[in-house]
């Protein structure tokens, strides 16, 4: 049962990450809102923050520097 839960959690995380990145790339606010609400519901807002740093902030800083 533990392996199944881990697999489901991993799949959910990957899909959320992909949807979050897609929302950031396209600027689709409805998608971003749904994804961020989902992160909040499963108490993973820290993961969303880290992904934002990796995708958006890091890219911006690389361009600036």
N, C-alpha and C positions, 0 to 999 in steps of 0.2 A: 504494500500500500504506500509506503514511503517513497518508493521509486516512482510510482505513478504520480503522486503529488508533485514530486520534483520535476518530472517531465512536463506536467501541465503548467507548472509555474514557469519553467524555462520557455515553453512555447508562448505563454501569455506575455512574458517579458520581451521576447523577440518581436512579437506582433505589435506591442505597444511602442517599442523603440522605432520600428519601421513607420508606424503611423505618426508618431511624434515628429520624426525627421521629415516625413512627407508634408505634414502640416506646416512645419517651419519653412520648408523649401517653397511651398506654394502660397503660403500666407492664408490658408483656408482656416478662418477663425472657428468655424463650427467643428471641424475635425480636431483642432487644438483643444478646444473646450471639452469635447468628449474624452479625449485622451487624458487630459490633465485631471478631469473628474475621476476617471478610472484609476489613475495613479493615487489620488487622494483616498478613494474608497478602499484600496488594498494597502494603504499606509506605506506607499513607496514614493512619496514626493521627493525624497532625497535622490532617488534614482533618476527622476526627471531632471532635477537640477544638475546632476553630474553629466547627464547626456547633453543638456543644453550647453554646458561648459565645453564639452568635448567637440560638439558639432559647430556651434555658433561662435562662442568666445574664442576658442583656439584658432579657428579659421581667420577671424577678424584680426587677432593679435599677430598672426603670421603675416598677414597682408600689410599691417601697419609697420611691423618691424622689418 
